[in-house]
Amino acid sequence: MSTATLERLPAAAEPVEAPTVRSISLEFSSASEVHAGLEEAVAELIKVAARDAACGILVTRIHPGRYTVALDESVPFGETYESFAA
């Protein structure tokens, strides 16, 4: 997975919406599903991150086949980092 970049979009006044997803847990049964599944989850959170331009995305491998994709304030806006759980 490569680092994704976004341009900062100006904040727009929007009506209050339902709480947005800040984290997605994924579990894959085969290695061939991992890349597409992670790309889809990252794309979904990019939409959320672009709303307030306050954080980036952290993809964490919990164990083989299990991942978490989350908005993370320690990751700069417009970037996606990867980590491995201990």
C-alpha positions, 0 to 999 in steps of 0.5 A: 500500500502506498501513501495517499495524499489529499489537498486540503479542502475549504470547510463548508457549512453543512447540516449536522449529520449522523456520527461518521465512521472513524474506524473500520475493522476488516478480516480476510479469508484469503490473501487475494482479498487484502489489497482490494479490501484495504484500498476500499476502506482507505477510500471510504475514510479519505472521504471522512477525513477530507471533511475537517482536514484534521487527521490522516489514516492509519492502517494497522495489521492486527494479525495475518488477515485482520486489519483496522483502518482508522482516522488518526490524529497522529497521522498528518492530514493527507497521508496514510501510514501503516503499522503492525500491532505488537 
